[in-house]
Amino acid sequence: MENTQCCIIGAGPAGLSAAIYTARAGMDTLVIGCEPKIAGDYDIDNYFGFPETISGLELIERGQRQAARFGSRLVCQKVLGVHMTDDGAFSCVTDKGEYLAQTVIIAAGVTRVRPGIANIADYEGKGVSYCVSCDGFFFRGRAVVVVGEGNYAANQALELTNFTPKVTILTQGKTPEMGDSFADRLAEAGIGVSTAKIETLTGNPALTGGILEDGSELAFEGLFVAMGQASAMDFAKTLGVTSRGAFLEADHEQKTNVPGVFAAGDCVGRFMQISVAVGEGAKAGRAAIAYVKERLAAAKRQAG
């Protein structure tokens, strides 16, 4: 496990802006994320300071170079989960490693891939969950299914083995994309992976199973959604961050209700413009700097 003071999840305008502030203040800063959605070959002509049109890709590349110039580390990895440790720090698990941070800034956007199950909304809170850390405990010893095709689904399935040995992954018709290390760990844990697709869920009043695309039935009492990559909402649920609909709650300083966790950019659901994301990233960075300084000062007082 590597240590860092500030872990920023998301390498878009909000995340890079936050990194510029934290790294420039001397904080060890790690930015985790690959190409953000704005890094495409399209034109931006309403960003302050650019009388000429600039492409999304060029703007992001400029931001990356600036963040790196101040000492930020940028890694193209997929974050699979974020958990608070017993001493109030944060463990960020990716598809390539694990990092221990004193503060976390969530700037990962709002995308979430839906599993295509017709009546899934009817069972949310009645057997369907989007958070293993939140709800895995309630399915101790029961048969559960994780729907997803990648490393995120594999990680969630492995985490579920802390509560039950009866875990299966269904990819909803997608080709499995788990890396070799995750595939080996799934096999070792006895977790089967199937490309079967659930069409509808069954059970009254709570979930008892589902009907597959081929018409057969599969019995299970819990279904955990982990399609695609983990989203800002997935991290928030695990950490206990308050949300409103699809967005995270953050105050005017980008603080969430969880000490040490900040959120900025599209994931907080305000005016979704690059300029706003940059401003929110700057505020989140400043707030994170203050939080870490106070945390260090408190540790010194306690030691002295």
Secondary structure, 3 states (H helix, E strand, C coil): CEEEEEEEECCCHHHHHHHHHHHHCCCCEEEECCCCCCCCCCEECCCCCCCCCEEHHHHHHHHHHHHHHCCCEEECCCEEEEEECCCCCEEEEECCCEEEEEEEEECCCCCCCCCCCCCHHHHECCCEECCHHHHHHHHCCCCEEEECCCHHHHHHHHHHCCCCCCEEEECCCCCCCCCHHHHHHHHHHCCEEECCCEEEEECCCCCCEEEECCCCEEECCEEEECCCCCCHHHHHHHHCCCEECCEECCCCCCECCCCCEEECHHHHCCCCCHHHHHHHHHHHHHHHHHHHHHHHHHHHHHHC
